[in-house]
Amino acid sequence: MTHHENEGETAVAPVADAPTENWADRYAPAWALPYLRLARADRPVGFYLLALPCFWSVGLAGLHTGAAYPDPLLLLLFAIGAIAMRGAGCTYNDIVDRDIDAQVARTRSRPLPSGQVSLRSAIVFMLAQCLVGLAVLLSLNPFSIWLGFAVVPIVALYPFMKRISHWPQAVLGLAFNWGALIGWAAVTGSLDWAPVVLYVGAVAWTIGYDTIYAHQDREDDALIGMKSTALRFGADTTFWLKGFYAVTIIAMVLAGWLAGAGPLFFAGLAFACGQLIWQIATLDIDDADNCLARFKSNRDFGLIVFLAILADMVLATSL
């Protein structure tokens, strides 16, 4: 029996592509549930994928400046910002894609196409989340604020890319990893080659993992005329993944070297590389559950990289 049925409320129909027994479905009041689903709060992996490049960058900047640990206030601010802006971005995408989502089996039960939330309410909710993100951004230094505003056109463009290009995953990567630049800027007040190279690697990482994710919708996308790297790569997906994930690891090695990282960082990257190899070796692009599990496992990759940075900072300051 669900939380809502326990309270005698009218249960909100589940979303097909959300994990069963997620915290939002179990504990959120019925009135809030459609909005939490719009923000994808019922599937937190996207929060990690947005927040972790910020954390990497804050950590590498700390390594570069000789800090003993990443600035905890900055990590908190980036975590709040990632929750707000990931939610706002997902809401915006659902607003733009509401007619397309209604034609795809995996997404037609989402709040907008299923009628659980009105278009006006979704727009108001999106703006409210943007205000939280803006408050976080305005608490950073002036250079970081301007850098933060610079990503807005890329974010705005993203949902339209699958209508015109097989490379929407690349635009998602450009938008989703902007924190790899802002994290460094928030610590140092400027940019350097280390965060730029880190950003390149993170973009390649996103193209890889979102290609895996897109294979879930490959058939529906083909039927309704949407494009993706999953359709572009097809049976050659693992070949392309090897290339993008190789760029990811090489760029992270170079970013670490430029930031002055030590042996523990590079040892951690070896473990992270193993995680990416596992994804490629065990991927079955014709099995949606397999694709979703490999996609979600990128949270583990991101956490391994961040822990490697933390360990290296501890070692560097204890010597």
QUIUR-V933320 format. One record per pair of residues at least 12 apart in sequence whose C-alpha atoms are under 8 Angstrom apart, sorted by the first residue. I is the first residue (numbers start at 1). J is the second residue. If there is no record, write none. Layout:
i=[I	I]
j=[J	J]
This chain:
i=[2	2	3	3	3	3	4	4	4	9	10	11	12	12	12	13	14	15	15	15	16	16	16	16	16	17	17	18	18	19	19	22	22	23	24	24	24	25	34	34	34	35	35	35	35	37	37	38	38	38	38	38	38	38	39	39	39	39	39	39	40	40	41	45	45	46	47	47	47	48	48	49	49	49	49	50	50	50	50	50	51	51	51	51	52	52	52	53	53	53	53	53	54	54	54	54	54	54	54	54	54	55	55	55	55	55	56	56	56	56	56	57	57	57	57	57	57	57	57	58	58	58	58	58	58	58	58	59	59	59	60	60	60	60	60	61	61	61	61	61	62	62	63	63	63	63	63	63	64	64	64	66	66	66	67	67	68	68	68	68	69	69	69	70	74	77	78	80	80	81	81	81	81	82	84	84	84	84	85	85	85	87	87	88	88	88	88	88	89	89	91	91	91	91	92	92	93	94	95	95	95	95	96	96	97	98	98	99	100	101	102	103	103	104	104	104	105	106	140	141	141	142	143	143	143	143	144	144	144	144	144	147	148	148	151	151	154	154	154	155	155	157	158	158	162	162	162	163	163	163	164	165	165	166	166	166	166	166	167	167	167	168	168	168	169	169	169	169	169	169	170	170	170	170	172	172	173	173	173	173	173	173	174	176	176	177	177	177	178	180	180	180	180	180	181	181	181	193	193	194	194	194	194	194	195	197	197	197	197	198	198	198	200	200	201	201	201	201	201	201	202	203	204	204	204	204	205	205	205	207	208	208	208	208	209	209	209	210	211	211	211	212	212	212	212	212	212	213	213	213	214	214	214	215	215	215	215	215	215	216	216	216	216	216	218	218	238	241	242	245	249	249	252	253	253	261	261	262	262	263	264	264	264	264	264	265	265	265	265	265	266	267	268	268	268	268	269	269	269	271	272	272	272	272	275	275	276	279]
j=[25	26	25	26	27	28	26	29	30	30	30	30	30	33	34	109	109	107	109	110	105	106	107	109	110	106	107	42	43	42	43	42	43	42	36	41	42	42	111	116	117	111	117	122	125	110	111	87	90	91	94	110	111	122	86	87	88	89	90	91	87	90	87	296	299	86	82	83	86	299	302	176	298	299	302	82	86	176	177	179	78	79	82	179	302	303	306	177	179	180	202	302	75	78	177	178	179	180	181	182	183	75	78	180	183	306	180	183	305	306	309	179	180	181	182	183	184	195	198	70	71	74	75	183	184	186	187	306	309	310	184	256	259	261	309	183	184	187	188	259	187	313	259	260	261	309	312	313	259	260	261	313	316	317	313	317	313	314	316	317	310	313	314	310	186	136	136	133	136	132	133	136	137	133	129	130	132	133	129	130	133	126	129	125	126	127	129	130	126	155	122	123	125	126	123	126	159	112	112	119	122	123	159	160	159	112	113	113	224	113	114	220	224	217	220	221	220	217	186	186	189	189	185	186	189	190	182	185	186	189	190	182	178	182	175	178	171	174	175	172	175	171	171	172	226	227	228	225	226	227	227	227	228	227	228	229	231	232	227	228	229	227	228	229	206	207	210	211	228	229	203	204	206	207	206	207	202	203	204	205	206	207	203	203	206	199	202	203	199	195	196	198	199	202	195	196	199	255	258	254	255	256	258	259	255	251	252	254	255	251	252	255	248	251	247	248	249	250	251	252	248	248	244	245	247	248	244	245	248	244	240	241	244	245	294	295	298	295	228	229	230	230	285	291	292	294	295	291	292	295	228	229	230	230	231	285	286	288	291	285	287	288	291	292	230	231	280	280	280	276	269	273	269	266	269	309	312	312	316	312	308	309	311	312	315	305	308	309	311	312	308	308	304	305	307	308	304	305	308	304	301	302	304	305	300	301	301	294]
